């Protein structure tokens, strides 16, 4: 825990205030006496001194000087209490305007006397007047001026069903400065005989405003005063409050000792780091000096090299100038040769343009031939689909047939469902799965491919970690997964834009697309064989 210096000073000052208040009450109650005779005074806290015959001013000076020393808080507080008592309760007897001090009884400050804490003061007998059916307290300028002297935290006016009760509760700060303000508040009324005892004696006939610091009797008095005190405070003796502050002080000092030890260790660490840093800095400075010396030597060497290099460049430039003159003459000769070559190149360029035009025409013819071939394939497939003696000759059990690219084989799904479900529901499940995944293949947003290099070429291959494919493999096995993956590859190759099943001539023996010529040749052979068989019958 971190404590600021101001917090430590505040605690010491609050301890001094407690001592000062106790000693001041003892002086006022004459437990401790300072006046020996009419003009002779003594210090009750310096009994070991032989000289105890002080005049009023000498005792004030003695107490003031002791209160200003660096002695412990109790000694300084005791002498500060003497100064306060002499000035407030005696005054300077040598002054002609000083009235003779009349001693009045004041209740002794007992150590077990319980106060309402946080400190509160009670003001009673505030003038009131009856307005609009209720009593209203008069807020006089004198009362406002009076209450403003004591550093009040807040002022609370007490009311009941009849209106203002004529009583006020004033709140002081919770610390020892608040205790000092509370005692000053009580002494103000006590000196003028408007304290608590005077109020008790003259309650029914009293005139004027009375005030005192709230104690146990007030706390248990009932009524608006007692209720407010019980609601907002508690009873504690000065010793109890001192003990609480002492505990806080012990905790504060323990924390400060811990903090000091931490700071000491931190300082030692900083000193070690400083020593290390200083050592490293000295080492760096030595290295810096060495580098500077090396740099200067290198600069001198570079300057010498530069000078030598300049001379060498001058000599080489002279040689180059001579060579340039020779080259210039040679270039003049070659320029004439280039003119001849340019004329020849122009002729070659015209030949190249002619060849390019011919190649372009050939490419156009090839494209037309390719389109014609594709149209012929499509016409053949349409004929095959229309002619059933031909559809039987071209199927997936013949060497060359018509393959539905991207179409799933329900038999593979059926084989997988037989292993997983009962036989009576396997057919239905197989149809459902096959229909579901055939629909998945048509979704353009599903594109489970990645680019890979095969044989030096970029090619799209199946992404094995795709969520849908992983779930399919877990649910129906590797064979169904392979069938769906193959269908994806076929659709991506033969119909990536539309993503629907297309028919292709296929060589099942070689696993590739068959040409129209191969298909027609195969069909004619099969028809001739079929015809011979029929003739034989």
DOTI-504457 format. One record per residue (C-alpha): chain; x, y, z; residue in one letter. Coordinates in Angstrom, 1 decimal. Example, Ala and Ser with C-alpha at 12.3 -4.5 7.8 and 13.67 -1.06 7.14 Angstrom:
% residues 2
{A {12.3 -4.5 7.8} A}
{A {13.7 -1.1 7.1} S}
% end
This chain:
% residues 537
{A {0.0 0.0 0.0} X}
{A {1.4 3.4 -0.9} X}
{A {1.0 6.4 1.5} X}
{A {1.7 10.0 0.6} X}
{A {3.7 12.3 2.8} X}
{A {0.6 14.4 3.3} X}
{A {-1.3 11.4 4.7} X}
{A {1.4 10.7 7.3} X}
{A {1.4 14.4 8.4} X}
{A {-2.4 14.3 8.6} X}
{A {-2.3 11.3 10.9} X}
{A {0.4 12.9 13.2} X}
{A {-1.6 16.1 13.3} X}
{A {-4.8 14.3 14.2} X}
{A {-3.0 12.5 17.1} X}
{A {-1.8 15.9 18.4} X}
{A {-5.4 17.4 18.2} X}
{A {-6.7 14.6 20.4} X}
{A {-4.0 15.2 23.1} X}
{A {-4.6 19.0 22.8} X}
{A {-8.4 18.6 23.3} X}
{A {-8.0 16.4 26.4} X}
{A {-5.4 18.7 28.0} X}
{A {-7.5 21.7 27.3} X}
{A {-10.5 20.2 29.0} X}
{A {-8.4 19.3 32.0} X}
{A {-7.1 22.8 32.2} X}
{A {-10.7 24.3 32.0} X}
{A {-12.0 21.8 34.7} X}
{A {-8.9 22.7 36.9} X}
{A {-7.6 19.2 37.1} X}
{A {-4.4 20.9 35.9} X}
{A {-3.7 24.4 37.4} X}
{A {-1.6 27.1 35.8} X}
{A {-2.4 30.1 38.1} X}
{A {-0.6 30.1 41.5} X}
{A {-1.5 33.6 42.6} X}
{A {-2.7 36.9 41.1} X}
{A {0.4 37.4 38.9} X}
{A {2.3 34.1 39.3} X}
{A {1.8 31.2 36.8} X}
{A {3.4 27.7 36.4} X}
{A {3.6 25.1 33.7} X}
{A {1.9 21.8 35.0} X}
{A {3.7 19.8 32.3} X}
{A {7.3 20.8 33.3} X}
{A {7.3 19.9 36.9} X}
{A {11.0 18.8 36.9} X}
{A {12.0 22.5 36.4} X}
{A {12.9 24.3 39.5} X}
{A {11.9 27.7 38.2} X}
{A {8.1 27.7 38.1} X}
{A {7.3 31.3 38.8} X}
{A {6.2 32.6 35.4} X}
{A {4.4 35.8 34.6} X}
{A {1.5 35.6 32.1} X}
{A {3.5 36.6 29.1} X}
{A {6.5 34.4 30.1} X}
{A {4.3 31.4 30.4} X}
{A {2.7 32.1 27.0} X}
{A {6.1 32.5 25.5} X}
{A {7.4 29.3 27.2} X}
{A {4.4 27.2 26.0} X}
{A {4.5 28.7 22.5} X}
{A {8.2 27.9 22.1} X}
{A {7.7 24.3 23.3} X}
{A {4.7 23.8 21.0} X}
{A {6.8 24.8 18.0} X}
{A {9.6 22.3 18.7} X}
{A {10.2 18.9 17.1} X}
{A {9.3 17.0 20.3} X}
{A {6.7 14.3 20.3} X}
{A {3.1 15.1 19.6} X}
{A {2.0 14.7 23.3} X}
{A {4.5 17.3 24.6} X}
{A {3.7 19.8 21.8} X}
{A {-0.1 19.3 22.3} X}
{A {0.1 19.8 26.1} X}
{A {1.8 23.2 25.7} X}
{A {-0.4 24.2 22.8} X}
{A {-3.4 23.6 25.1} X}
{A {-1.8 26.0 27.7} X}
{A {-1.5 28.7 25.0} X}
{A {-5.1 28.2 24.0} X}
{A {-6.3 28.1 27.6} X}
{A {-4.4 31.3 28.6} X}
{A {-5.6 33.2 25.5} X}
{A {-9.2 32.1 25.5} X}
{A {-10.0 31.8 29.2} X}
{A {-7.6 34.2 30.9} X}
{A {-6.4 36.8 28.4} X}
{A {-3.6 39.2 29.2} X}
{A {-4.1 40.4 32.8} X}
{A {-1.9 43.5 32.1} X}
{A {-4.4 44.8 29.6} X}
{A {-6.6 47.5 31.2} X}
{A {-9.7 46.3 29.3} X}
{A {-9.3 42.7 30.5} X}
{A {-12.2 41.7 32.7} X}
{A {-11.6 39.8 35.9} X}
{A {-11.9 36.1 35.1} X}
{A {-14.8 34.5 36.9} X}
{A {-14.3 30.7 37.3} X}
{A {-17.3 28.6 36.4} X}
{A {-17.8 24.9 36.8} X}
{A {-17.4 22.7 33.7} X}
{A {-17.9 19.0 33.7} X}
{A {-14.6 17.1 33.8} X}
{A {-13.4 15.3 30.6} X}
{A {-13.6 11.7 31.6} X}
{A {-11.7 9.2 29.6} X}
{A {-14.8 7.0 29.3} X}
{A {-17.1 9.8 28.3} X}
{A {-19.0 8.7 25.1} X}
{A {-19.5 11.0 22.2} X}
{A {-21.7 10.6 19.1} X}
{A {-19.3 9.8 16.3} X}
{A {-18.9 11.2 13.6} X}
{A {-18.8 14.4 15.7} X}
{A {-22.2 16.2 15.9} X}
{A {-23.3 19.3 17.7} X}
{A {-26.8 20.1 19.0} X}
{A {-28.4 23.6 18.8} X}
{A {-31.7 24.2 20.6} X}
{A {-34.1 26.9 21.4} X}
{A {-33.9 28.4 17.9} X}
{A {-36.5 31.2 17.6} X}
{A {-39.7 30.2 15.7} X}
{A {-42.9 31.7 14.4} X}
{A {-46.3 30.3 13.5} X}
{A {-47.1 30.7 9.7} X}
{A {-49.7 29.0 7.6} X}
{A {-50.6 26.4 10.4} X}
{A {-47.0 25.2 11.1} X}
{A {-44.0 26.5 13.0} X}
{A {-41.1 27.9 10.9} X}
{A {-37.7 28.5 12.3} X}
{A {-36.3 32.0 11.9} X}
{A {-33.0 32.0 10.0} X}
{A {-31.2 34.9 11.7} X}
{A {-28.0 36.4 10.3} X}
{A {-26.4 36.0 13.8} X}
{A {-27.1 32.2 13.7} X}
{A {-25.7 31.9 10.2} X}
{A {-22.6 33.8 11.2} X}
{A {-22.2 31.8 14.3} X}
{A {-22.4 28.4 12.6} X}
{A {-20.0 29.5 9.8} X}
{A {-17.2 29.8 12.3} X}
{A {-16.8 26.1 13.0} X}
{A {-16.1 24.5 9.6} X}
{A {-19.4 22.6 9.6} X}
{A {-19.8 19.7 7.2} X}
{A {-23.6 20.2 7.0} X}
{A {-26.6 21.6 9.0} X}
{A {-29.8 19.5 9.6} X}
{A {-33.0 21.2 10.7} X}
{A {-35.3 18.9 12.7} X}
{A {-39.0 18.8 11.9} X}
{A {-42.1 17.0 13.1} X}
{A {-45.8 17.1 12.3} X}
{A {-46.1 20.6 13.8} X}
{A {-43.3 22.0 11.7} X}
{A {-39.9 23.1 12.8} X}
{A {-38.9 21.8 16.3} X}
{A {-36.5 24.7 17.1} X}
{A {-33.6 22.2 17.1} X}
{A {-30.7 21.9 14.7} X}
{A {-28.1 19.1 14.4} X}
{A {-24.7 20.2 13.0} X}
{A {-22.2 17.7 11.5} X}
{A {-18.4 18.1 11.8} X}
{A {-15.7 16.3 9.9} X}
{A {-15.0 12.7 11.0} X}
{A {-11.3 13.3 11.7} X}
{A {-9.5 15.0 14.6} X}
{A {-9.8 18.4 13.0} X}
{A {-13.6 17.9 13.2} X}
{A {-13.2 17.0 17.0} X}
{A {-11.3 20.3 17.5} X}
{A {-14.0 22.2 15.7} X}
{A {-16.7 20.4 17.8} X}
{A {-14.9 21.4 21.1} X}
{A {-14.5 25.0 19.9} X}
{A {-18.3 24.9 19.1} X}
{A {-19.1 23.6 22.6} X}
{A {-16.7 26.0 24.4} X}
{A {-18.3 29.0 22.5} X}
{A {-21.6 28.3 24.1} X}
{A {-20.2 27.1 27.5} X}
{A {-18.2 30.3 28.1} X}
{A {-21.4 32.4 27.7} X}
{A {-23.3 29.9 29.9} X}
{A {-25.4 28.6 27.0} X}
{A {-24.1 25.0 27.3} X}
{A {-25.9 21.8 28.0} X}
{A {-26.0 22.1 31.8} X}
{A {-27.4 25.6 31.5} X}
{A {-30.1 24.4 29.1} X}
{A {-31.1 21.6 31.5} X}
{A {-31.4 24.1 34.4} X}
{A {-33.3 26.8 32.5} X}
{A {-35.2 24.6 30.0} X}
{A {-38.6 26.1 30.6} X}
{A {-37.5 29.8 31.0} X}
{A {-34.4 29.9 28.8} X}
{A {-33.9 32.6 26.3} X}
{A {-31.3 32.6 23.6} X}
{A {-29.7 29.8 21.6} X}
{A {-28.0 26.9 23.4} X}
{A {-25.5 24.4 22.0} X}
{A {-23.2 21.6 22.9} X}
{A {-21.5 18.5 21.5} X}
{A {-23.7 15.4 21.3} X}
{A {-23.1 12.7 23.9} X}
{A {-24.6 9.4 25.1} X}
{A {-27.5 11.2 27.0} X}
{A {-28.5 13.0 23.7} X}
{A {-28.1 9.7 21.8} X}
{A {-30.7 8.0 24.0} X}
{A {-32.9 11.0 24.5} X}
{A {-35.5 10.0 22.0} X}
{A {-37.5 12.4 19.9} X}
{A {-36.2 14.0 16.7} X}
{A {-32.8 14.6 18.2} X}
{A {-32.2 11.1 19.4} X}
{A {-33.6 9.5 16.3} X}
{A {-31.3 11.6 14.1} X}
{A {-28.3 10.8 16.2} X}
{A {-29.0 7.1 16.2} X}
{A {-29.6 7.0 12.5} X}
{A {-26.5 8.9 11.5} X}
{A {-23.9 8.1 14.2} X}
{A {-22.7 5.8 17.0} X}
{A {-21.3 6.2 20.5} X}
{A {-17.6 6.0 21.1} X}
{A {-15.2 7.3 23.7} X}
{A {-12.2 9.3 22.8} X}
{A {-10.0 6.4 23.8} X}
{A {-11.8 4.1 21.5} X}
{A {-11.4 6.5 18.6} X}
{A {-7.8 7.0 19.6} X}
{A {-7.3 3.2 19.6} X}
{A {-8.9 3.0 16.1} X}
{A {-6.6 5.7 14.9} X}
{A {-3.7 3.9 16.7} X}
{A {-4.5 0.7 14.9} X}
{A {-4.6 2.6 11.6} X}
{A {-1.3 4.3 12.6} X}
{A {0.3 0.9 13.3} X}
{A {-0.9 -0.4 10.0} X}
{A {0.3 2.8 8.4} X}
{A {3.8 2.5 10.0} X}
{A {4.0 -1.2 9.1} X}
{A {3.1 -0.5 5.5} X}
{A {5.6 2.4 5.5} X}
{A {8.3 0.1 6.8} X}
{A {7.5 -2.4 4.2} X}
{A {7.4 0.3 1.6} X}
{A {10.8 1.6 2.8} X}
{A {12.3 -1.8 2.6} X}
{A {10.9 -2.2 -0.9} X}
{A {12.2 1.2 -1.9} X}
{A {15.6 0.3 -0.3} X}
{A {15.8 -2.9 -2.3} X}
{A {14.7 -1.0 -5.4} X}
{A {17.5 1.6 -4.7} X}
{A {20.0 -1.2 -4.4} X}
{A {18.8 -2.7 -7.7} X}
{A {19.0 0.8 -9.3} X}
{A {22.6 1.2 -7.9} X}
{A {23.6 -2.2 -9.3} X}
{A {22.0 -1.3 -12.7} X}
{A {23.7 2.1 -12.5} X}
{A {27.1 0.4 -11.9} X}
{A {26.5 -2.0 -14.7} X}
{A {25.3 0.8 -17.0} X}
{A {28.3 2.9 -16.0} X}
{A {30.7 0.0 -16.8} X}
{A {29.0 -0.6 -20.1} X}
{A {29.0 3.1 -20.9} X}
{A {32.8 3.4 -20.2} X}
{A {33.3 0.3 -22.3} X}
{A {31.2 1.8 -25.1} X}
{A {33.2 5.1 -24.9} X}
{A {36.5 3.2 -25.2} X}
{A {35.1 1.3 -28.2} X}
{A {33.8 4.6 -29.6} X}
{A {37.3 6.1 -29.3} X}
{A {38.8 3.1 -31.0} X}
{A {36.2 3.3 -33.8} X}
{A {36.8 7.0 -34.2} X}
{A {40.6 6.4 -34.5} X}
{A {39.9 3.5 -36.9} X}
{A {37.5 5.7 -38.9} X}
{A {40.1 8.5 -39.2} X}
{A {42.7 6.0 -40.4} X}
{A {40.2 4.6 -42.9} X}
{A {39.4 8.2 -44.1} X}
{A {43.0 8.9 -44.7} X}
{A {43.5 5.6 -46.5} X}
{A {40.4 6.3 -48.6} X}
{A {41.6 9.8 -49.5} X}
{A {44.9 8.4 -50.7} X}
{A {43.1 5.7 -52.7} X}
{A {40.9 8.4 -54.2} X}
{A {43.8 10.4 -55.2} X}
{A {45.5 7.4 -56.8} X}
{A {42.3 6.4 -58.4} X}
{A {41.8 9.9 -59.9} X}
{A {45.2 9.7 -61.6} X}
{A {44.4 6.3 -62.9} X}
{A {41.1 7.5 -64.3} X}
{A {42.7 10.4 -66.0} X}
{A {45.1 8.0 -67.8} X}
{A {42.3 5.6 -68.7} X}
{A {40.2 8.5 -70.0} X}
{A {42.9 9.4 -72.4} X}
{A {43.1 5.9 -73.6} X}
{A {39.3 5.7 -74.0} X}
{A {39.3 8.9 -76.0} X}
{A {41.7 7.4 -78.5} X}
{A {39.7 4.2 -78.6} X}
{A {36.5 6.2 -79.2} X}
{A {37.9 7.9 -82.2} X}
{A {38.7 4.5 -83.6} X}
{A {35.2 3.2 -82.8} X}
{A {33.6 6.2 -84.3} X}
{A {35.3 5.5 -87.6} X}
{A {34.3 1.9 -87.3} X}
{A {30.7 2.8 -86.6} X}
{A {30.5 5.1 -89.6} X}
{A {31.5 2.1 -91.7} X}
{A {29.0 -0.2 -90.0} X}
{A {26.2 2.4 -90.4} X}
{A {26.4 1.9 -94.2} X}
{A {26.1 -1.8 -93.7} X}
{A {23.1 -1.4 -91.5} X}
{A {21.3 0.6 -94.1} X}
{A {21.6 -2.3 -96.4} X}
{A {20.4 -4.7 -93.7} X}
{A {17.3 -2.5 -93.0} X}
{A {16.2 -2.8 -96.5} X}
{A {16.5 -6.5 -96.4} X}
{A {14.6 -6.7 -93.0} X}
{A {11.7 -4.8 -94.5} X}
{A {11.4 -7.4 -97.1} X}
{A {11.5 -10.2 -94.4} X}
{A {8.8 -8.4 -92.4} X}
{A {6.4 -8.3 -95.3} X}
{A {7.0 -12.1 -95.8} X}
{A {6.3 -12.6 -92.0} X}
{A {3.0 -10.7 -92.2} X}
{A {1.9 -12.8 -95.2} X}
{A {2.7 -16.0 -93.1} X}
{A {0.8 -14.6 -90.2} X}
{A {-2.3 -14.0 -92.3} X}
{A {-2.1 -17.5 -93.6} X}
{A {-1.8 -19.0 -90.1} X}
{A {-4.8 -16.9 -89.0} X}
{A {-6.9 -18.3 -91.8} X}
{A {-5.8 -21.8 -90.9} X}
{A {-6.8 -21.3 -87.3} X}
{A {-10.2 -20.0 -88.3} X}
{A {-10.7 -23.1 -90.5} X}
{A {-9.7 -25.4 -87.6} X}
{A {-12.1 -23.7 -85.3} X}
{A {-14.9 -24.1 -87.8} X}
{A {-13.9 -27.8 -88.2} X}
{A {-14.0 -28.2 -84.4} X}
{A {-17.5 -26.6 -84.2} X}
{A {-18.6 -28.9 -87.0} X}
{A {-17.2 -31.9 -85.1} X}
{A {-19.0 -30.8 -81.9} X}
{A {-22.2 -30.4 -83.8} X}
{A {-21.8 -33.8 -85.4} X}
{A {-21.2 -35.3 -81.9} X}
{A {-24.3 -33.7 -80.6} X}
{A {-26.4 -34.9 -83.6} X}
{A {-25.0 -38.4 -83.2} X}
{A {-25.9 -38.4 -79.5} X}
{A {-29.4 -37.1 -80.3} X}
{A {-29.8 -39.9 -82.9} X}
{A {-28.5 -42.4 -80.4} X}
{A {-31.0 -41.3 -77.8} X}
{A {-33.8 -41.4 -80.4} X}
{A {-32.8 -44.8 -81.8} X}
{A {-33.2 -47.4 -79.0} X}
{A {-31.3 -50.9 -81.5} X}
{A {-28.4 -48.1 -81.1} X}
{A {-28.9 -47.2 -77.3} X}
{A {-28.5 -50.9 -76.5} X}
{A {-25.2 -51.0 -78.5} X}
{A {-23.8 -47.9 -76.6} X}
{A {-24.1 -48.2 -72.9} X}
{A {-21.8 -48.5 -69.9} X}
{A {-21.2 -52.2 -70.5} X}
{A {-19.8 -51.8 -74.0} X}
{A {-16.3 -50.7 -75.0} X}
{A {-17.7 -47.4 -76.3} X}
{A {-20.9 -46.0 -74.9} X}
{A {-22.7 -42.9 -73.8} X}
{A {-21.7 -41.7 -70.3} X}
{A {-23.8 -39.3 -68.2} X}
{A {-21.1 -36.9 -66.9} X}
{A {-21.8 -35.8 -63.3} X}
{A {-24.6 -38.3 -62.7} X}
{A {-24.5 -40.3 -59.5} X}
{A {-24.9 -44.1 -59.5} X}
{A {-27.7 -45.1 -57.1} X}
{A {-26.3 -48.6 -56.8} X}
{A {-23.3 -47.3 -54.9} X}
{A {-25.6 -45.5 -52.4} X}
{A {-27.7 -48.6 -52.1} X}
{A {-24.7 -50.8 -51.3} X}
{A {-23.7 -48.3 -48.6} X}
{A {-27.2 -48.1 -47.1} X}
{A {-27.5 -51.9 -47.0} X}
{A {-24.5 -51.9 -44.5} X}
{A {-26.0 -49.2 -42.4} X}
{A {-29.8 -49.6 -42.4} X}
{A {-32.3 -52.5 -42.4} X}
{A {-33.0 -54.0 -45.8} X}
{A {-36.6 -52.8 -45.9} X}
{A {-35.6 -49.1 -45.5} X}
{A {-32.2 -49.3 -47.4} X}
{A {-33.9 -48.7 -50.8} X}
{A {-35.7 -45.6 -49.6} X}
{A {-32.6 -44.2 -47.8} X}
{A {-30.4 -44.8 -50.9} X}
{A {-32.9 -42.9 -53.1} X}
{A {-33.0 -40.1 -50.6} X}
{A {-29.2 -39.8 -50.3} X}
{A {-28.7 -40.0 -54.1} X}
{A {-31.3 -37.4 -54.8} X}
{A {-29.9 -35.1 -52.1} X}
{A {-26.3 -35.2 -53.3} X}
{A {-27.4 -34.9 -57.0} X}
{A {-29.0 -31.6 -55.9} X}
{A {-25.9 -30.6 -54.0} X}
{A {-23.8 -31.0 -57.2} X}
{A {-26.0 -28.3 -58.9} X}
{A {-25.3 -25.6 -56.3} X}
{A {-22.9 -23.1 -57.9} X}
{A {-21.7 -21.7 -54.5} X}
{A {-20.4 -25.1 -53.5} X}
{A {-16.9 -25.3 -55.1} X}
{A {-14.8 -27.7 -53.1} X}
{A {-11.6 -27.4 -55.2} X}
{A {-8.1 -26.2 -54.8} X}
{A {-5.4 -25.3 -57.3} X}
{A {-2.5 -27.8 -57.5} X}
{A {0.4 -28.3 -59.9} X}
{A {0.5 -31.6 -61.7} X}
{A {3.1 -32.4 -64.4} X}
{A {4.0 -28.7 -64.5} X}
{A {0.4 -27.6 -65.1} X}
{A {-2.1 -25.9 -62.8} X}
{A {-5.1 -28.1 -62.2} X}
{A {-8.2 -28.0 -59.9} X}
{A {-8.4 -31.0 -57.5} X}
{A {-10.9 -32.0 -54.8} X}
{A {-10.4 -30.3 -51.4} X}
{A {-10.5 -33.4 -49.1} X}
{A {-11.0 -31.3 -46.0} X}
{A {-14.3 -29.8 -47.3} X}
{A {-16.9 -29.9 -44.5} X}
{A {-19.7 -31.5 -46.7} X}
{A {-17.3 -34.2 -48.1} X}
{A {-15.9 -35.0 -44.7} X}
{A {-19.4 -35.4 -43.3} X}
{A {-20.4 -37.6 -46.3} X}
{A {-17.4 -39.9 -45.8} X}
{A {-18.2 -40.2 -42.1} X}
{A {-21.8 -41.0 -42.8} X}
{A {-21.8 -43.3 -45.9} X}
{A {-18.1 -44.4 -46.3} X}
{A {-15.3 -44.1 -48.9} X}
{A {-17.2 -45.5 -51.9} X}
{A {-20.0 -43.0 -51.8} X}
{A {-17.4 -40.2 -51.1} X}
{A {-15.4 -41.4 -54.2} X}
{A {-18.6 -41.4 -56.4} X}
{A {-19.5 -37.8 -55.3} X}
{A {-15.9 -36.6 -55.8} X}
{A {-15.8 -38.1 -59.3} X}
{A {-19.1 -36.5 -60.2} X}
{A {-17.8 -33.1 -59.0} X}
{A {-14.7 -33.5 -61.2} X}
{A {-16.8 -34.5 -64.3} X}
{A {-19.2 -31.5 -63.8} X}
{A {-16.3 -29.1 -63.2} X}
{A {-14.6 -30.3 -66.4} X}
{A {-17.5 -30.8 -68.8} X}
{A {-20.2 -28.4 -67.6} X}
{A {-18.8 -25.9 -64.9} X}
{A {-21.2 -23.1 -65.8} X}
{A {-24.5 -24.9 -65.9} X}
{A {-23.6 -27.7 -63.4} X}
{A {-26.1 -30.2 -64.8} X}
{A {-25.6 -33.7 -66.1} X}
{A {-24.4 -33.9 -69.8} X}
{A {-24.0 -36.9 -72.1} X}
{A {-20.6 -37.7 -73.7} X}
{A {-19.3 -40.4 -76.0} X}
{A {-16.9 -42.4 -73.8} X}
{A {-14.3 -45.2 -74.4} X}
{A {-14.8 -47.4 -71.3} X}
{A {-11.8 -49.5 -72.2} X}
{A {-9.4 -46.6 -72.3} X}
{A {-11.2 -44.3 -69.8} X}
{A {-11.4 -41.3 -72.1} X}
{A {-13.7 -39.3 -74.4} X}
{A {-14.4 -41.2 -77.6} X}
{A {-14.4 -39.5 -81.0} X}
{A {-17.4 -39.6 -83.3} X}
{A {-15.5 -41.6 -85.9} X}
{A {-14.7 -44.3 -83.2} X}
{A {-18.3 -44.4 -82.1} X}
{A {-19.7 -44.7 -85.6} X}
{A {-17.1 -47.4 -86.5} X}
{A {-18.0 -49.3 -83.3} X}
{A {-21.8 -49.1 -84.0} X}
{A {-21.4 -50.3 -87.6} X}
{A {-19.3 -53.3 -86.5} X}
{A {-21.9 -54.2 -83.8} X}
{A {-24.7 -53.8 -86.4} X}
{A {-22.9 -56.0 -88.9} X}
{A {-22.4 -58.6 -86.2} X}
{A {-26.0 -58.4 -85.2} X}
{A {-27.1 -58.7 -88.8} X}
{A {-25.0 -61.9 -89.4} X}
{A {-26.5 -63.5 -86.3} X}
{A {-30.0 -62.8 -87.5} X}
{A {-29.2 -64.2 -91.0} X}
{A {-27.8 -67.3 -89.4} X}
{A {-31.2 -67.9 -87.7} X}
% end
